[in-house]
């Protein structure tokens, strides 16, 4: 039927052209953003899953920051412990020399001055072994914790070690001297115990540092895996989108041509009246 009021062919051609135009805009959006699911309108279910995974990634980034602070805090404590162990070895050398009964007064006084200076240096190290306000060797931190899970429910715990003078680990007191042969001889045993205790404390802190390092490696791999999973869900395949773009561009041109032909159909009616 030929009608000048209703051009069905043009209406159908326009519908297909509009659909092609919508598909073309979608493909161009995928190419511009690099995402096949950029918002909830694209695919609500996939977008929700991706958003949940992004939340986990953000949580694990916070976990990674917490672990890194923990590693730095323990590293400072270990460095302090190693320095104290070295100082105790030097104190032992001074005490052994001071136990020599043949020393004259001047030599003993000089040894004792060196001993007390080294002894006081231990206190200085303990007081300054802080990172981000946390000191794990002065007794102020019983347990240090860092995040281990994205929901904050799991933590890594490392026990602090009190390396202050006169404590259960460093038994050398802040008033200890080697001013006499007897004091020097007694001090040797105390220093030997302190050296063993400090080395044991260092081993415990090193084990704690290892826990942090292992967890940091795991979190890094987990974040990479989650990011890859998000990419699989929402990233656009540029090879596919490129092929689709070319196809739709051709389809668009054909649709315009078809619409043009359909629009010219009513003109045929005129020929019937010539």
Order of alpha helices (4+ residues) and beta strands (2+ residues): alpha-alpha-alpha-beta-beta-beta-beta-alpha-alpha-alpha
